[in-house]
């Protein structure tokens, strides 16, 4: 069974009072990219994950984790 990446990007973004568009501007990406990451449609590259973590003031390990499927 393949591991699945889960994320807390939406929770962290909302806690900071940011819209998807505002977060996208902070990381130099599109709002659609932020949306697809939040919804688990797109697995971000290491660079994007680190940019998100920096913009949200969170360790990358807090934003993203591997689910064991069980």
C-alpha positions as a printed Julia matrix, in Angstrom:
70×3 Matrix{Float64}:
  0.0    0.0    0.0
  1.4    3.38  -1.01
  1.92   6.06   1.59
 -0.29   9.08   1.21
  0.78  12.64   1.94
 -1.55  14.59   4.18
 -1.25  18.27   4.87
 -2.36  21.02   7.22
 -1.81  23.9    4.8
 -5.43  25.09   4.89
 -5.52  25.01   8.7
 -2.26  26.98   8.96
 -3.32  29.46   6.26
 -6.67  30.14   7.91
 -5.0   30.52  11.32
 -2.84  33.26   9.79
 -5.93  34.96   8.32
 -4.7   34.54   4.75
 -6.69  33.82   1.62
 -5.41  31.33  -0.93
 -4.57  34.26  -3.21
 -2.58  36.03  -0.5
 -0.61  32.88   0.29
  0.0   32.31  -3.41
  1.44  35.82  -3.7
  3.74  35.19  -0.74
  5.2   32.06  -2.32
  5.2   33.25  -5.93
  2.72  30.65  -7.16
 -0.85  30.68  -8.43
 -3.94  30.47  -6.23
 -4.81  27.28  -8.1
 -1.53  25.7   -6.95
 -2.34  26.54  -3.33
 -5.84  25.15  -3.8
 -4.66  21.86  -5.31
 -2.06  21.39  -2.55
 -4.66  22.06   0.16
 -7.04  19.55  -1.41
 -4.41  16.86  -1.83
 -4.69  16.89  -5.63
 -1.09  18.05  -6.1
  1.9   16.82  -4.1
  4.21  19.83  -3.83
  7.89  19.69  -4.67
 10.33  20.14  -1.81
 10.87  23.75  -2.86
  7.13  24.53  -2.83
  6.67  22.76   0.52
  9.52  24.79   2.02
  8.11  28.04   0.6
  4.71  27.24   2.11
  6.27  26.43   5.47
  8.27  29.65   5.49
  5.28  31.8    4.47
  3.1   30.2    7.14
  5.77  30.26   9.85
  5.5   26.52  10.4
  8.02  23.68  10.23
  7.51  21.72   7.02
  7.04  18.56   9.11
  4.02  20.16  10.78
  2.41  21.04   7.45
  3.03  17.72   5.71
  3.05  14.14   6.95
  2.88  10.65   5.55
 -0.22   8.64   6.33
  0.31   4.93   6.82
 -3.06   4.07   5.35
 -4.27   2.57   8.6
